[in-house]
Amino acid sequence: MPGSDELVALYDQHGHVTGQALRSRVRAEGLWHAAGVVLVRSGDGRSVYVHLRTAGKDIFPTTWDCWAGGIVAARETPAACARRELAEELGIHGVEPVPLFTHVYDEGTIHCHNFAYEVRWDGPIHHQPEEIAEGHWLPLDRLRAWIDDPARPFIPDGRTGIQEWFRRYG
């Protein structure tokens, strides 16, 4: 959650857990960490839920994203993180995220292993107001156009993640 300073898992550049540190230290020192991220697709698979990050987010505020997710906490697995973040950010419970792939985001001061998952969901969505300003369903073809437009404010690691998803599955 924005402004929190919880203990998060530290990873090395190869994706192995090496310890833990406060989130503020990870951000300030650009330490390797991991995230559990979930692509929420409609039951028929034709649309993806996209959301606008709030202005209070610690990185990439007021950008669009198609992944619900966050940093893996200390002593938490990426899968547990994905389930937790899915419930916290979008209010989605009772569905098990399916592993997709891991992609590395290594740009500037952000060094992160993004463990990507997917769920199919047609139920209600309830935004966590501290993290999500708004959201809606977007057909896959329109999402592809969004991420192909460099002028669209889309979270950089989310953009690379969905580009990888399209390369593999789309």
Secondary structure, DSSP 4 states (H G I P E B T S, - for coil): -TT---EEEEE-TTS-EEEEEEHHHHHHHT-EEEEEEEEEE-TTSSEEEEEEEPTT-SSSTT-EESEEEEEPBTT--HHHHHHHHHHHHH---S-PPEEEEEEEEEETTEEEEEEEEEEE--S-----TTTEEEEEEEEHHHHHHHHH-TTS-B-HHHHHHHHHHHHHH-
